[in-house]
Amino acid sequence: MRSGWSVASLVKDVTVIEDRRSSDDRAGDRRDGAAGAMDADGLPRLPSLPALTGPAVAESLPGLARVAASAALHTTEWGMRTTARNWLRVGRAVTNRDEAATLIREVGSVVGAVGEIARQVADGVPVGTALLRAGESLGAGAERPRDVVAAPMVDGQVVGSRPTSLRDRGHDLLQRSRDVWSQDDRHPAYERILDELAPDEARILVMLLRDGPQPSVDVRTGGPIGMVNSQLIAPGLNMIGARAGLRYLEQVPSYINNLFRLGLIWLSREPVRDHMEYQVLEAQPDVLAALHSVKFTKVVRRSVHLTPFGEEFCKLALVDEETAAGDLPEHEVPPEVDG
């Protein structure tokens, strides 16, 4: 590791870059550079904060430092000493004068913001107001990428930045389709679906995978009038909530709608093969209440199935490999919609 230059010379370079700073500031930088040195972590020594007076300031200082450091981390992409230790910029700064000069200037901006907060609190400014002002000043100087959106996250890891142009994204998609060495056979929607599922909905999917299609009934008006114009009284009554052991049974209709929206289940007009299951369902209190709500009623038997996409999702995301490879009940394939 080369160290043929001193911290004093780096600070001098900073003063050249910062030609708008006053002569007093430049003199102060030279004094700090001449007296300072590398600290125990191998980073440029940071300037000390101004002394604080007053009991209110002393009490708020620990929380003040924590919040200010957190704001600096998220707005200026600088995490002070701890984050800098892991950054390649620190390694480059050891042998590159220009990089070191920029590094020192950015550290100084963060420390200066903390010092400014302390001065405002000492002058009687409320702590919340001082923190808000500091966050705005730090955020104003942070440069944000214009041509790239936020990098997508998969399993808590950044998988790369994504171009904003639809044509660029389409080109990138086709490029990856020609990659014969790629081993990732998961559908990209699976990651997003997991974020849009409630815990109870995951239990419904596992139950459908292991136990097969579930019976469902619609209660409609019957009798002579019902033969001409039957009205729907209660749609989609089922025992899915009880069989899956759900926590919020009253949310089952919403769960079914969301799973259908995500393409994981479909609602068949046909009954399940075992008609004995409907005898238990039709004896449930909600079904009986609907049957006795009007004079003439009838029951129309339906069923709830996993889609092929839903089956694959459950096997990859919700059950272990042994269960996924085992003998599981079959689900009907949804009919094709005529165009």
N, C-alpha and C positions, 0 to 999 in steps of 0.2 A: 504494500500500500504506500503510495507516494504521499508525502506531506511537505513538499518544497515550498508551500505558501503558508502564510499565517492567517489567523482569523482577522487580524488587523487589516491585512490587505484585502480580504473579502469584504469587510465592512466598508472599506474605501471604495470598492467597486459598486457597492450598493448606493453609496452617496452620489456616485456619478450617474447611476440609473435614475435615482430620485432627485433630478435636478430642480424640482419645484419645492423641495423642502427648504426651510429657512436655514441660515447660517448657524443658528443656535442648535438646531436639530442635528446638523452634520457634525458639529463639534462634539455633541453628546454621543453620537454613534462612534466617533474615533476613540473617545475616552473608554466607552464600553468595550470596543474591540481590543484596545491596548491592554486593558486590565483583565478581560475575559479569556477563557480558554475552553477547550473541549471538556464536557462534564464526564461523569462516570459512564454514561451510556454512549460516549463518542459523538455527541451532538453539540452544536454551538450552545454555549451557556445563555440561558434566557435572562433578559433584564428583570430586575426585581420590581415588585409592585409598590406603589407609593404607600406611605404609612397612613393608617386610618385612625380616626378619632371618633369617640362617641359610642355609648353602649349599644344603640340601635344598630349601628354598622357592624360592631363586633358580633352581635347575635346573628345577623343575617349573612355573614361572610361565608360560612361553610356551604349553605344551600346556594348562595350566589355563585360560588366558584363551580359547583356541580352543574347548575343550569347553564351558565355561560359556556362551560367546556362542551356540554352537549350541543348547544346551539352552534358553536364553532365547528364541531364535527360534522353536523348535517348541512351547514350552509356554505362553508369554505373548503370542504373536503380535506380538512386538516384536523387530525385528532391529537395534536400536540405531541408530547414525548412518546407515549405508548404506541400510537399509530405510526409515527414516523420511524420507529425502530424497525417496523416490518416493511417499510416502503423501499423500493429500489432507488428512489430519488436520493435517499440518504447515502446509499452506496456510491451513486454517481457523483454526489457532491464532494466526496473525498478526493477525487482526481480531476474534477471539472470545476474550474473557477466560476464560470457563468452559472452553472447549476447551483453551486453553493451560495452564490450571491442571491439568486432568486429564492432559495430555501430560507435563508436568514430573513429576507424581507417578508415572506409570508408568515413565518413564526412571529415576527415582530408585530404584524397586523393583528394577530389573534391576541397576543399578550397586551397590546395597546388597548384592545376592546375591553378586556377584563379590567385593566387599570381605569379606563374611562367610566365603567360601571361603578367602581369603588369611589371615584371622585364625585359622581352624581349623587350616590347614596350619602356621602359625607356632607354634601351641600343641602340635604333634606329632600331629595327627589325620592319618591316611593320606589321600593325595590322592583316591583312589577313593571313600572314605567321604564326604569333604567334598563331592565333586561329586554323589554320590547324594542327600545331604541337601538340597543346593541345588536339584536338579532336582525333588525332591518338594515343597519349599516353593513353588517357582515354579508347578508344575503345580496345586497346590491352589488357587491364586488365579485360575487361568484359567477363564473361563466358557465352557461348551460349549453349542452350540445344542441345544435339546431337541426341537423340533418338526420339524427338518430333518436328514436324514442327510447324509453327506459328499457334496460336490458331485461329480458324475461328470466324468471327464476323457475328452476325445476329441482325439486327435492332440496330447496334451500341454497342452491348454487346458481350462479349466473351462467347462462348457456350461450351468451353472446348478444351483441346488439342487433337490432332488427331495422332494416331500412324502411323508411316511411312510404316510399313509392310502391303502389300495388304492382307495377310492372317489375320492379326490382325484387319484390318478395316472390312473385310468380317465377321469375328467372332462378332465384335461389332455390325454390321448391323443386323445379325441374332438374337443377344441378344435383340436388341430393337424391332425386329418384334414379339418377344414373350411377350413383355410388354403389358398386357391387360389393364393397367390403363392409357396408353398414350392417350392423347386427340388431339395430333397434327396430323391433316389429310392433311396438306399442302404438296405438292410435294417439295422435297428439291431443285429442279432446279429453282423454282420460284424466290428465292432470287438472284440467279446468273443471271437469265434472265432480271430482272429489271436493273441490272448494264450494260447490253448489249443492251439496247433499247435507241434510240434517242427520244426526246419529240414528234417529228412528228410521229414516229412509234407508240407511245402510242395512239395518236389521231386516227390513222388508225384502230387500234384494237377496240377502243371504237365505232367508226363509223360502223365497220363490225358487232359488237355485236348488236347495236341498229337498224341498217338499213338493215341488212341481207347481202346475197351474192351480189357482185358487178359485173357488166358486163365488159368484156374485149374482145378485138378483135385482131386477127393477120391479117396483110395485106400481101397477097402472089401474085405471078404472076399467071395470068389466061389465058384465050383463049385456042386455040388448043394446043399450046406448054405446057401450064400450066396443061392440062389434063394428059400429059405424065410425065412431070418433073416440078412441081411447086416449085418456089424458094421463100423463106421467105424474105419479104421486111422490115416489121416493126412488131416486136412481142409485145404482151402484152400491147397494147394501152388501156388506161382506163381513168376514171374521178375521181379516188380515191383521188387524191391530192386536187382537187377543192371541192369535197363533204366533205372531212374531215377538210377543212380549214387549210391546211398545210402552213408552213412558207416558206419552200424550195421546190417548186414544181419540180424543175429540179432533185431533189434527189429521186423521187418516185421509179424509177427502183431499186436503191440501197436499199431503204426501203423494197420493196417487196422481194428482194433477201435475206435480213437479216431476215425478219420475216419467210420466208420459211426455211431458215437454222436453225432457232430456233424451228421449228416444230409447229409454231403457226398458220400458214395459209397453204393452199394447192391450186394449180392451176388446175382447172377442165377443161376437154376438152368439157364439156357440157355447153350449154347456161343457163342463168337464166330463170325462168319460165315466167316472163313478158318480152316479146320480144319488147314491146314499148320502153324499156330503151335503146335498141341498136340504135333506130332511132336518139336519142339525141346524143349518143356517136359517131355515124358514121358521124355526122355533125360537129364534132370538127375540128379545124384547123390542128392538127397534123395528124389526120386520113385522112382528105382530101388531105393533102400534100403527104402522102404515096400512096394514090390511084391514084394521077396524076403523080407520079414519073416515071411510065412506061406506055406503051400503053394498055396492058391488065392486069387487076388486079382483085382480088376477096377478099372478107372478110370472115374470119373464126371466128365464135363467140365462145367465151370462158367465163369463170367466175372465180371469186376469192372467196374462202370460208375460214372460220375459221375451224381449226381442233378441235376435241373434247377436246384435251389438251389445245388449244388456248382459247376455250370458257371458260373452267374452270379457266384458268389463269386470263382472263379478269374479271370474276365474283368475284374472290377473291382479285385481286390486283388493278383493274382500275375503278371500279364502286362501288357505295354504295350498302348496303344490300337490300334496297328496289328495286333498279333497277335490281339487280341480281336475285331477287325472282319474278320479273314481267314477263309478257308475251313477250318474245323476239322472233325474227324471227329464223327459223330453217336453219341450214347449212347442206349440204350434207356431208356424211361421206366419206373420201377418200377410194378408192377401195383397196383391199388387193393386194399386189404385189406377183405374183406367184414365188415360189422359184424354 
